[in-house]
C-alpha cells in the first residue's frame, strides 16, 4: 500500500514539473504574440490554457477545455500543441 502511494506521489510531482514547463512555454508564446511573432493560437486562447493548467495542478477533477481546441484548430505540427496534449494525457493518468 505504501509503495502505491509513493508511486502516485511521484506521478503527481512529475505532472506538476511538466505542467510548469508547459506554463513557461505558454508564457513565451504569449510574449511572442505581443511582439507580433506568435505562431500558435491567440493570446486569449493561450491565457485560458494557462488557467486550465493551473486548475489541473490544483484539482484532479478539473476537465480542461484546451485539448479539443488544439485538435480542432491548431497546426498538426505545433510543438506547443504537442506539449499541451502530452500534458493532458499525463493528467488523465492521475485521475
Phi, psi and omega per residue, in radians:
X1 nan -0.797 3.137
X2 -1.090 -0.652 -3.139
X3 -1.073 -0.775 3.131
X4 -1.128 -0.684 3.105
X5 -1.130 -0.697 3.119
X6 -1.132 -0.723 3.129
X7 -1.131 -0.719 3.117
X8 -1.117 -0.710 3.102
X9 -1.090 -0.736 3.109
X10 -1.092 -0.724 3.100
X11 -1.078 -0.750 3.133
X12 -1.108 -0.788 3.137
X13 -1.128 -0.695 3.088
X14 -1.125 -0.703 3.098
X15 -1.061 -0.818 -3.127
X16 -1.061 -0.730 3.120
X17 -1.059 -0.806 3.122
X18 -1.162 -0.680 3.123
X19 -1.064 -0.708 3.121
X20 -1.129 -0.645 3.088
X21 -1.123 -0.753 -3.128
X22 -1.176 -0.662 3.087
X23 -1.056 -0.691 3.109
X24 -1.123 -0.723 3.098
X25 -1.097 -0.697 3.096
X26 -1.106 -0.743 3.117
X27 -1.048 -0.726 3.128
X28 -1.128 -0.719 3.134
X29 -1.186 -0.651 3.083
X30 -1.090 -0.772 3.105
X31 -1.088 -0.716 3.117
X32 -1.085 -0.712 3.102
X33 -1.080 -0.715 -3.130
X34 -1.152 -0.413 3.078
X35 -1.637 0.070 3.141
X36 1.385 0.314 -3.065
X37 -2.100 0.214 -3.106
X38 -1.215 2.588 -3.123
X39 -1.942 -0.587 -2.983
X40 -2.005 2.272 3.021
X41 1.108 -2.832 3.070
X42 -2.095 2.889 3.121
X43 -1.021 -0.790 3.139
X44 -1.048 -0.789 3.139
X45 -1.091 -0.787 -3.131
X46 -1.121 -0.696 3.100
X47 -1.120 -0.674 3.091
X48 -1.161 -0.678 3.093
X49 -1.100 -0.699 3.117
X50 -1.044 -0.797 3.107
X51 -1.108 -0.694 3.079
X52 -0.986 -0.801 -3.113
X53 -1.127 -0.708 3.083
X54 -1.042 -0.725 3.115
X55 -1.194 -0.592 3.093
X56 -1.137 -0.652 3.114
X57 -1.156 -0.687 -3.088
X58 -1.319 -0.546 -2.992
X59 -2.499 2.371 3.081
X60 -1.416 -0.104 -3.097
X61 -1.753 -0.072 3.134
X62 -1.212 2.410 3.073
X63 -1.920 1.849 -3.087
X64 -1.236 2.633 -3.115
X65 -1.597 -0.283 -2.949
X66 -1.236 -0.518 -3.088
X67 -0.998 -0.744 -3.126
X68 -1.181 -0.723 3.138
X69 -1.053 -0.705 3.135
X70 -1.195 -0.820 -3.117
X71 -1.104 -0.611 -3.077
X72 -1.433 -0.555 -2.962
X73 -2.297 -0.193 -3.107
X74 -1.569 2.747 3.063
X75 -1.064 2.346 -3.112
X76 -0.999 -0.523 -3.077
X77 -1.622 0.178 -3.111
X78 -1.158 2.138 3.119
X79 -1.167 -0.723 3.110
X80 -1.125 -0.711 3.089
X81 -1.047 -0.732 3.105
X82 -1.101 -0.763 3.119
X83 -1.049 -0.779 -3.121
X84 -1.125 -0.746 -3.133
X85 -1.219 -0.646 3.066
X86 -1.106 -0.707 3.111
X87 -1.101 -0.714 3.106
X88 -1.083 -0.712 3.096
X89 -1.061 -0.725 3.099
X90 -1.150 -0.665 3.132
X91 -1.101 -0.744 3.139
X92 -1.052 -0.580 3.138
X93 -1.210 -0.416 3.127
X94 -1.358 -0.473 -3.024
X95 -1.348 nan nan
